[in-house]
Amino acid sequence: MDTDAVTPVHLDKVMKGLATNPALPPLMVRRLFGWRRGLGEVAGRPDLTEDLVAEIIAIDDHWLLHSLALNDRLPDRFRIRLAAHRDEGVRAALVTRAATAPREMLEQLIDDPDPHVREYLAQSAHTPPDLRERLASDADPKIRAVLARHWTQAPEAIRRILLTDPEVTVRAAACSTYFAHGPHPIPPSDLLPALLADPVTRAGAVIHSVLDEDTLQQLAGDPNSEVRAQVARHPDLPPSVRAVLAVDPALNVRVKVFARPDTSEHERAQIHTSVHELSRSIPEPSDDADDETIEQWMRNGFAATELRILRLPWVTADPLPHIDSPYISFRCSAAAGEDLPADAVARLLDDEEEIVRLTMAHTAPHLVDPATAEDIERRYRRRDKFTFWWDKAEVLMFSPETLRRFATDPEPRLRSLAPRDPDLPPALAEQLACAPEEQVRRAIALHRSLPVPSLLRLLADPSERVAEAAGASPFLPVEHMERLLTLAGL
C-alpha cells in the first residue's frame, strides 16, 4: 500500500483525533475551526491562545462554543463573556467546569432562566455555598429536588427547608435511601416523627430512627417494599421480624436480610436460593400495570444481581472468616480488606470469579507476584459488566521484558498491554499495528516507536476508534497533517 496516498475510511474520526493532537501546529489548529462534522473538539485544546479563543467566539458555532465552555484552561474573562451567551447549552457547559470557574461567572448564572443551567449549579460541589443556598428556594421543584439529592452536606437550615418542602418530589429527594454522593445526610432528630409519618420520606427515615419492636413490626407490614427493605436493615430488628422479612414477597427486602451480620447461615442460604429462583420466574407486568407495579418488577429482577454486587463493610472489617464464603459478594467484600495474610490474598487472587480476583488485585497490587499478575490479565474477559473499570485501571505493573513478550502472545488482551512499554522496539510495534484485533491496533496507534508507514496505514483503518487514535498521534508527521486537512477541505 502506498502510505503517502492513504485515504481514511473514517475521515471524520481522523479529524476528531487530529483536533486533539498535541503536536498540531497553531496554524493548523485555526484551520480546524472550519470543520463542522464533529463536536468542536478543537476548542477543547489546552494550548489555545487568547487570540484563538476570541476567534472561536466570533465564529459563534454551537459545538465549538460548547467545547470551549468545557475547556478547563479557558481564561476567566472569556468564561464570564460566555455566561451571557444566548445558547443555554453553552452556559450549562460552563457550569460543569465550575471547579476552575471565577465566582463572577457563577453569580451571573445562579439565576439563569434556563433550568438546566441551574440544575448543574445545584449538582456541583464547586458552586459556592452561599449561591447554592439560593437554589433551595428556586421556583422549579425539580431544581430543589436535584439540590437535595446532590448537596448531602448542606447546612442544617437548608436541609430542614428541603425536608419540609411542600412538593412531594423534593421531600422524597431530601429524605431518600439513595443520594448522589456520600456520606448520606442524617435528618434532624426532631423531624424524624413527621418524616416517618410521611409515605414519601418514610423509607429514608427508618434507618435513622430509634424504633421499638412494635413499631418495627408495624413497619414490616408497610405496603411500600422500600420501607420494608429499610426495616430489614435496622440495627434493632428483632429475630421474629427478621424471619418475616426473610420471606417477604419483594425480593429487594430479602436481599437486605441476606446482608445483615446477624442473619443465620441457614437463613442466608435460603434467601440466596429463593432470590435466584424467583427472580427468573417472575412474570412481566401487564401493559396497563401502574408505575409502582413496574418498579417492583424491576427491583425483583435486579435482586439476584444485587446479591452479587453487595459490598458489606462488616465483612471487610473482619474478612478472614469470609474468604471461602459460597457468596461472591462476601468474598469480594473480604478482598477489599487490608492486611490480609498472604495465603488469604493468594486464594482470593485465584478465585473462580473474575470480580473477586480483580477486587483483590486492586486492594493489594503490591502483593501480586508477576506470574499471578499475568494470569489475572490473561484470564480477564470482562464477563461481569461490573468489572469494566479494569480495562483502563493499569493496576498491575509489568517489566519491559514481560511487555515485549506480550507483544507476540496469542492472547489479544496481553498484546494490547505491550504498548505500555515506552521503549517497545519498532519491529514489535509494527507487528502490533497489523494485528487483526481492533483493541491491539488502537493500543499501539499512539506509540512513539510505531514506524510512520504503519501509523499512516492506521489512519485508513476500518475501525473508527483506531483511525481516531492514529489521528491523535503526536508522532504523525506535519506534512501528513497538512494532507488530512486538505482532504477535509480545510
Disulfide bonds with the S-S distance in Angstrom:
none
